[in-house]
Amino acid sequence: MWIYLTFLATILWAIATIIDERTIDTYIKNPFVNSLFYSLIGLIVGVGFFIYRGSYPISTTNFIIAIFSGVTYVITIGAYFFALKEDEVTRVVPLTSLSSIFTIILAAVLLGEIFQTVTYLGSLIIIAGSLLIAYKPYEKKIKGGIKLSKAFLLMTIGGLFSGISAVSQKYLINIGIPTDVVFGYSRIGVAIPSILFILLAKKEIQRLVNQKKHHVFKNMILSETITILGTIFIFLAMKTGPVGLISVIANTEAMFTFIIASTLGFIIPGFLVQKIDWQTLFQKVIATIIIIIGITLIGE
């Protein structure tokens, strides 16, 4: 069941990502606006969980870990939105696979999640397929002649903090704290940076209001609500599934994003800013096949 829940979450995230890309490319100049909406909607949903369930006491240490897991995830979200400003959606999303590398390592060291060799092989294949979807000749050079994009560097930073966040939340679930309680407290952590986001996004929000771009706010509310819903499914998956493999399977978001975005790109020309030619299409189809092979190995 945790595998199905993870797939459902990735499909929802793919849809939300495409909405975000459309909104950011066309209307939003400051990615902190998206981060603000994500934080606030997460807080509303988290508070709703507590209103529904009632209070649930936890130790101060576990409370701090839960809040910390939310704060660190905001760094991931911020890196993601800034990366979308640098590159197209079907190349940014695959870079979220970098978080799986950190998550697998941290889960093995801190949680004792150790798998069979074939499972690690399948995980590496999925990560490789996701990165292949994102590959293109990059413009920025660093020492040693390696070429990296700003999006790659941003998503590497985001991936590290995503791994820290996921392992922290899985730890709390493992010690018996109810999943919805962990989710609720982590959403409070996610909302803490919103105070800073309000200051950083104030001018941009005022500009959108003055230009009467009210539909932009509706798009962001829709997108971040879908994202939070996907996150809830991930938390439900973590209740029984290993966080390392959940992180790996979530990389299939790249595959779903590619399929959905490419379909929309062909049906509605100019809907998304992405390069669709035969060479790029062939590369991404091969990458998708590689991801499917990796999923098959994990399921063995």
Secondary structure, 3 states (H helix, E strand, C coil): CHHHHHHHHHHHHHHHHHHHHHHHHHCCCCCHHHHHHHHHHHHHHHHHHHHHHCCCCCCHHHHHHHHHHHHHHHHHHHHHHHHHHHCCHHHHHHHHHHHHHHHHHHHHHHHCCCCCHHHHHHHHHHHHHHHHHHCCCCCCECHHHCECCHHHHHHHHHHHHHHHHHHHHHHHHHCCCCHHHHHHHHHHHHHCCHHHHHHHHHHHHHHHHHCCCHHHHHHHHHHHHHHHHHHHHHHHHHCCCCHHHHHHHHHHHHHHHHHHHHHHHHHCCCCCCCCCCHHHHHHHHHHHHHHHHHHHHHCC
